[in-house]
Amino acid sequence: MRLMNTLESYAEFDSDDLAMTAQRFADFKSAYLDLYAKAKSDTEKEKVSILDDVDFELELIHRDVINVQYILQLLAQLYDADDAEQKAIKKRILDALAGDPELRTKKELIEKFIETTLPTITNAAEIPECFEEYWEQERRKAFEELVKEEQLNEDKLAKVIERYVYTGKEPLSNPDIIQLIEKKLKLSERKPTRERVLSKVIDYVSTFIKGVAA
């Protein structure tokens, strides 16, 4: 990835000259992110993993400005494409989602939009508004599920998320998270519960808020 980033800075660079195909390279990037996600998950569960010693350099992947607005442009192309083109455009969308650390968390939801909502739209111009409505419904559903699953105070959770989004700093202090939990916790439950809730809050923001704005 480091070499590719260097090569792409030259005007005469042509990916067709490489021994590795663009698809093969995209597959490796996706696998790299899979390993990163596994290492992060194992660390949160306090498991010992050889991946803990790997220094993941996600900035090598996250170079281009690829956000939901870019995906919406591709969705419009997908909507207007004929049957022969749709498969290639859909693959392009899914590859973009799988190969970008920020959009990766949104992949399942955007795939669901393509399968369930896009076929019901009557005009490509309606896609941004329909997507916004769909995203808000899914965001609200996820928020309510988080509140119910962890027995959290809804208003306090909303404020913690708002502060996290505004400052960009994760709510790391114990009071920030523990104050959200309405059920009584044993002393032995406080640390694992706090870490689990914190992880879910970060995942929620990463999925539904980061990268969604233009």
SVG drawing of the C-alpha trace seen along z (x, -y; Angstrom):
<svg xmlns="http://www.w3.org/2000/svg" viewBox="-42 -20 49 35">
<polyline fill="none" stroke="black" stroke-width="0.4" points="0.0,0.0 2.9,-2.4 4.5,-1.6 1.1,-2.0 0.5,-5.4 4.0,-6.5 3.4,-5.2 0.0,-6.9 1.6,-10.3 3.3,-10.0 1.3,-11.2 2.6,-8.4 1.5,-5.7 -0.7,-3.0 -2.2,-0.3 -2.3,2.0 1.5,2.2 1.4,3.9 1.7,7.7 -1.1,7.4 -4.6,6.6 -6.6,3.7 -9.2,6.2 -6.5,8.3 -5.1,5.2 -8.6,4.3 -9.0,7.8 -5.7,7.4 -6.8,4.0 -10.1,5.6 -8.3,8.5 -6.0,6.0 -9.0,4.2 -10.5,7.6 -7.3,8.3 -7.4,4.8 -11.1,5.3 -10.1,8.7 -7.2,7.3 -9.4,4.5 -12.1,6.9 -9.7,9.3 -8.1,6.5 -11.5,5.3 -12.2,8.8 -8.8,9.0 -7.7,11.9 -4.1,12.5 -3.4,12.3 -0.3,12.2 -2.0,9.4 -1.5,7.2 2.1,6.8 1.0,5.5 1.3,1.8 -1.7,1.1 -1.2,-1.9 -4.8,-2.8 -3.7,-6.1 -2.2,-4.2 -5.7,-3.1 -7.7,-6.2 -6.1,-8.6 -9.0,-9.6 -12.0,-11.6 -14.6,-8.9 -17.7,-9.5 -21.4,-8.8 -21.9,-11.7 -19.6,-9.8 -21.6,-6.6 -24.8,-8.5 -23.3,-9.5 -22.6,-5.9 -26.1,-4.9 -27.5,-7.4 -25.3,-5.7 -26.6,-2.3 -30.2,-3.5 -29.8,-4.8 -27.7,-1.9 -29.0,0.9 -28.9,4.5 -25.5,5.2 -23.9,2.2 -25.6,2.7 -23.5,5.6 -20.2,3.7 -21.4,0.5 -22.7,2.4 -19.4,4.2 -17.6,0.8 -19.8,-0.5 -19.2,2.5 -15.5,2.4 -15.4,-1.3 -17.2,-0.4 -15.0,2.6 -11.8,0.7 -12.3,-2.4 -12.0,-2.3 -14.7,-4.9 -17.3,-3.5 -16.6,0.1 -18.9,-0.1 -21.7,-1.3 -21.4,1.5 -24.2,3.7 -26.7,0.8 -25.9,-0.6 -26.3,2.9 -29.7,3.1 -30.6,-0.2 -29.6,1.0 -31.7,4.2 -34.8,2.8 -35.2,-0.9 -33.5,-1.7 -36.0,0.5 -38.9,-1.5 -37.5,-4.9 -39.1,-6.4 -36.5,-9.0 -32.7,-9.1 -33.1,-12.7 -35.0,-11.3 -32.1,-9.1 -30.4,-11.6 -33.7,-12.4 -34.7,-8.7 -31.3,-7.7 -31.4,-10.4 -34.8,-9.2 -33.6,-5.6 -30.4,-6.4 -32.3,-8.3 -34.7,-5.4 -31.8,-3.0 -29.9,-5.4 -32.9,-5.8 -33.6,-2.1 -29.9,-1.4 -30.1,-4.1 -33.2,-2.6 -31.7,0.9 -28.6,-0.3 -30.7,-2.0 -32.8,1.2 -29.9,3.7 -27.7,2.0 -30.5,0.3 -29.2,-3.2 -30.6,-6.6 -31.7,-7.9 -31.2,-11.6 -27.8,-11.1 -26.7,-8.8 -27.7,-11.5 -25.6,-14.1 -22.6,-11.8 -22.8,-11.1 -23.3,-14.8 -20.3,-15.8 -18.2,-13.0 -19.2,-14.1 -18.5,-17.7 -15.1,-17.3 -13.9,-14.2 -12.7,-12.8 -14.0,-9.4 -15.8,-9.4 -13.0,-7.7 -13.7,-8.7 -15.7,-6.3 -18.4,-8.9 -19.2,-9.6 -20.2,-6.0 -21.3,-4.7 -23.8,-7.5 -25.6,-6.3 -26.4,-2.9 -29.6,-2.7 -29.4,0.8 -27.5,1.5 -24.1,3.0 -22.0,5.1 -18.5,3.9 -17.1,6.7 -19.5,5.8 -18.6,2.1 -15.4,2.4 -16.6,5.0 -20.0,3.2 -18.4,-0.2 -16.0,1.2 -18.8,2.9 -21.0,-0.2 -18.1,-2.4 -17.3,-0.1 -21.0,-0.2 -21.2,-4.0 -18.0,-4.3 -19.3,-1.8 -22.7,-3.7 -21.0,-7.0 -18.6,-5.4 -21.5,-3.8 -24.2,-6.4 -22.5,-9.8 -18.9,-9.8 -18.5,-10.3 -22.2,-10.8 -22.1,-14.6 -20.8,-16.1"/>
</svg>
